[in-house]
Amino acid sequence: MIIDESKLHSIWYENSNGDKWVPLNSFSDIEPDGYVYLVSESPTTLNRNYFKNVQKDEVENCDHLDEHIKQTFGWMEGLEGRECKKCKGTQVKNIKESWSNNWRSKGSKKIMSGNSSWPQDLVIALVRPSFKERIKSILRGYGWNKTYEMSKAILIAANSCERCVNSLSYRYGLSWGYKEHSSGWDKSGTTCDFCSS
């Protein structure tokens, strides 16, 4: 296998044939005619999705006006479904039957999503610090730091506030960051679950 790094991109355009055009400068280059699909990839992004459980009392007390109802797809042949966008209640029926007054209040619906990134060198140090980073950490008085699985290291780095990211990087022997409870720590003024508990 040969990995051609010149073919790895974080942003590009495609035309309807799937041909790629990669801008040299993603902020100023204008895509050629016909390249109508913008594709972006972010290998260092943690996606966070928020869901709300469908509430039985909201479904039962909803008026299910036609303007709130949308057809749903993916049912088996001979079945059709619909959802009330207001209360998130659903109905499924045979195509030949008429809609009943009973609405289901099951499951959960996505209400929003967000993402955050993380410093790659910190994640690597949390997983497998180099010999130099281990020595730096020991000389800084932290001893032999705990290491984590990759997924946990990403969660730690992506969910850390500014001061926690900086103090972790310092603790794990990286060349940037600052000590916990130092002047940089106090100036940042940020908090997260790690430093507020």
C-alpha positions as semicolon CSV with decimal commas, in nm:
position;residue;x (nm);y (nm);z (nm)
1;M;0,000;0,000;0,000
2;I;0,122;0,351;-0,084
3;I;-0,031;0,642;0,106
4;D;-0,008;0,955;-0,107
5;E;-0,034;1,239;0,144
6;S;-0,082;1,491;-0,137
7;K;-0,431;1,343;-0,184
8;L;-0,535;1,407;0,176
9;H;-0,738;1,729;0,200
10;S;-0,971;1,886;0,453
11;I;-1,174;2,083;0,197
12;W;-1,250;2,035;-0,173
13;Y;-1,520;2,076;-0,438
14;E;-1,681;1,811;-0,655
15;N;-1,885;1,824;-0,973
16;S;-2,178;1,594;-1,055
17;N;-1,933;1,331;-1,192
18;G;-1,747;1,317;-0,861
19;D;-1,436;1,491;-1,000
20;K;-1,243;1,681;-0,732
21;W;-1,102;2,032;-0,740
22;V;-0,887;2,130;-0,443
23;P;-0,836;2,502;-0,378
24;L;-0,479;2,605;-0,298
25;N;-0,613;2,874;-0,066
26;S;-0,954;2,783;0,075
27;F;-1,033;3,148;0,159
28;S;-0,971;3,317;-0,175
29;D;-0,980;3,057;-0,456
30;I;-1,305;3,046;-0,655
31;E;-1,422;2,704;-0,765
32;P;-1,452;2,636;-1,142
33;D;-1,795;2,621;-1,307
34;G;-1,976;2,297;-1,242
35;Y;-1,804;2,223;-0,912
36;V;-2,116;2,274;-0,705
37;Y;-2,056;2,043;-0,407
38;L;-1,836;2,161;-0,121
39;V;-1,694;1,878;0,087
40;S;-1,507;1,926;0,413
41;E;-1,353;1,680;0,655
42;S;-1,231;1,746;1,006
43;P;-1,035;1,457;1,155
44;T;-0,998;1,638;1,488
45;T;-1,358;1,715;1,575
46;L;-1,570;1,567;1,850
47;N;-1,937;1,573;1,754
48;R;-2,189;1,621;2,032
49;N;-2,560;1,558;1,973
50;Y;-2,846;1,652;2,203
51;F;-3,171;1,456;2,202
52;K;-3,495;1,510;2,388
53;N;-3,721;1,221;2,482
54;V;-4,069;1,248;2,333
55;Q;-4,298;1,346;2,622
56;K;-4,623;1,153;2,657
57;D;-4,820;1,445;2,806
58;E;-4,706;1,680;2,525
59;V;-4,820;1,431;2,260
60;E;-5,154;1,369;2,432
61;N;-5,224;1,744;2,472
62;C;-5,109;1,846;2,122
63;D;-5,365;1,958;1,862
64;H;-5,161;1,798;1,574
65;L;-5,252;2,070;1,324
66;D;-5,196;1,987;0,956
67;E;-4,926;2,257;0,934
68;H;-4,720;2,066;1,194
69;I;-4,751;1,721;1,038
70;K;-4,491;1,582;0,801
71;Q;-4,478;1,248;0,622
72;T;-4,206;1,007;0,733
73;F;-4,028;0,752;0,517
74;G;-3,852;0,419;0,552
75;W;-4,157;0,214;0,641
76;M;-4,222;-0,137;0,512
77;E;-4,422;-0,179;0,197
78;G;-4,792;-0,117;0,260
79;L;-4,727;0,110;0,559
80;E;-4,701;0,486;0,586
81;G;-4,611;0,715;0,870
82;R;-4,623;1,073;0,984
83;E;-4,480;1,289;1,259
84;C;-4,607;1,597;1,436
85;K;-4,320;1,849;1,432
86;K;-4,472;2,032;1,730
87;C;-4,486;1,747;1,986
88;K;-4,270;1,486;1,802
89;G;-4,547;1,227;1,826
90;T;-4,569;0,967;1,547
91;Q;-4,827;0,750;1,373
92;V;-4,793;0,445;1,150
93;K;-5,078;0,279;0,960
94;N;-5,163;0,056;0,666
95;I;-5,200;0,259;0,347
96;K;-5,567;0,151;0,308
97;E;-5,665;0,260;0,659
98;S;-5,747;0,612;0,773
99;W;-5,544;0,796;1,036
100;S;-5,654;0,733;1,395
101;N;-5,659;0,983;1,682
102;N;-5,391;0,786;1,869
103;W;-5,034;0,918;1,854
104;R;-4,725;0,735;1,982
105;S;-4,491;0,907;2,224
106;K;-4,180;0,690;2,202
107;G;-3,811;0,747;2,143
108;S;-3,616;1,070;2,126
109;K;-3,555;1,344;1,872
110;K;-3,240;1,539;1,796
111;I;-3,273;1,900;1,907
112;M;-2,923;2,036;1,843
113;S;-2,563;1,943;1,785
114;G;-2,222;2,096;1,832
115;N;-1,860;2,009;1,800
116;S;-1,524;2,086;1,948
117;S;-1,167;2,015;1,847
118;W;-0,855;1,930;2,043
119;P;-0,477;1,971;2,023
120;Q;-0,335;1,665;1,852
121;D;-0,007;1,671;2,043
122;L;-0,192;1,668;2,375
123;V;-0,403;1,367;2,276
124;I;-0,090;1,178;2,168
125;A;0,083;1,268;2,497
126;L;-0,220;1,147;2,696
127;V;-0,209;0,816;2,506
128;R;0,162;0,750;2,455
129;P;0,398;1,027;2,566
130;S;0,746;1,032;2,420
131;F;1,051;0,960;2,635
132;K;1,137;1,333;2,628
133;E;0,784;1,426;2,742
134;R;0,800;1,169;3,025
135;I;1,133;1,313;3,147
136;K;0,999;1,672;3,129
137;S;0,692;1,570;3,326
138;I;0,905;1,403;3,594
139;L;1,136;1,709;3,615
140;R;0,829;1,932;3,651
141;G;0,731;1,728;3,957
142;Y;0,441;1,522;3,819
143;G;0,604;1,182;3,821
144;W;0,481;0,906;3,591
145;N;0,151;1,034;3,446
146;K;-0,145;0,809;3,381
147;T;-0,208;0,724;3,015
148;Y;-0,547;0,675;2,850
149;E;-0,705;0,492;2,559
150;M;-0,733;0,709;2,246
151;S;-1,110;0,760;2,279
152;K;-1,079;0,876;2,641
153;A;-0,783;1,102;2,559
154;I;-0,989;1,271;2,285
155;L;-1,281;1,319;2,526
156;I;-1,048;1,468;2,788
157;A;-0,878;1,709;2,547
158;A;-1,197;1,810;2,365
159;N;-1,393;1,874;2,686
160;S;-1,119;2,062;2,871
161;C;-1,149;2,438;2,909
162;E;-0,862;2,669;2,815
163;R;-0,684;2,646;3,147
164;C;-0,723;2,268;3,174
165;V;-0,586;2,213;2,821
166;N;-0,286;2,431;2,908
167;S;-0,220;2,269;3,247
168;L;-0,257;1,919;3,097
169;S;-0,008;2,001;2,822
170;Y;0,237;2,133;3,082
171;R;0,182;1,831;3,306
172;Y;0,236;1,586;3,020
173;G;0,569;1,745;2,920
174;L;0,467;1,939;2,609
175;S;0,647;2,260;2,513
176;W;0,340;2,479;2,565
177;G;0,093;2,541;2,844
178;Y;0,127;2,649;3,205
179;K;0,120;2,505;3,554
180;E;-0,203;2,446;3,739
181;H;-0,288;2,747;3,966
182;S;-0,019;2,960;3,799
183;S;-0,078;3,321;3,683
184;G;-0,183;3,191;3,338
185;W;-0,432;2,959;3,505
186;D;-0,584;3,248;3,704
187;K;-0,592;3,485;3,403
188;S;-0,780;3,242;3,177
189;G;-1,095;3,258;3,389
190;T;-1,245;2,949;3,224
191;T;-1,401;2,651;3,400
192;C;-1,506;2,301;3,305
193;D;-1,596;1,975;3,480
194;F;-1,228;1,895;3,533
195;C;-1,122;2,209;3,720
196;S;-1,450;2,301;3,889
197;S;-1,500;1,971;4,074
